[in-house]
């Protein structure tokens, strides 16, 4: 899978999470907390997810990367 596409998808998930945290409607696609919960089982607040999971870390973690790749392929 294209590395750039995965990083962009991870960044979009973070942007959606920021929108949700500000009380706005997210763009089409997943939010960061959904991705992290699906991959790790962790339930994080928006603030904690944004603080802990930057795009590079999302792509480097094999559990999260697998979820990103699966969701990207389905979109």
TAZI-V593044 format. One record per residue. N is the residue number from 1. D_CENTER is the distance of its C-alpha to the mean C-alpha in Angstrom with 1 decimal. Layout:
# TAZI-V593044
<<N;D_CENTER> <N;D_CENTER>>
This chain:
# TAZI-V593044
<<1;16.7> <2;16.5> <3;14.8> <4;14.4> <5;12.7> <6;10.0> <7;9.6> <8;9.9> <9;7.2> <10;4.7> <11;6.9> <12;7.1> <13;3.9> <14;5.6> <15;8.7> <16;8.5> <17;8.1> <18;11.0> <19;12.9> <20;12.8> <21;13.9> <22;16.7> <23;17.8> <24;17.0> <25;15.9> <26;12.5> <27;12.6> <28;12.5> <29;9.3> <30;6.6> <31;5.5> <32;3.4> <33;6.7> <34;7.0> <35;4.8> <36;6.6> <37;9.6> <38;10.0> <39;9.9> <40;11.9> <41;13.5> <42;12.9> <43;13.1> <44;12.1> <45;13.1> <46;11.1> <47;13.2> <48;12.8> <49;9.0> <50;9.4> <51;12.4> <52;11.4> <53;8.1> <54;8.9> <55;7.8> <56;10.8> <57;10.3> <58;7.0> <59;9.4> <60;12.4> <61;11.6> <62;13.2> <63;11.8> <64;8.1> <65;9.4> <66;11.5> <67;9.0> <68;7.3> <69;11.0> <70;12.1> <71;10.1> <72;11.0> <73;14.5> <74;14.8> <75;14.1>>
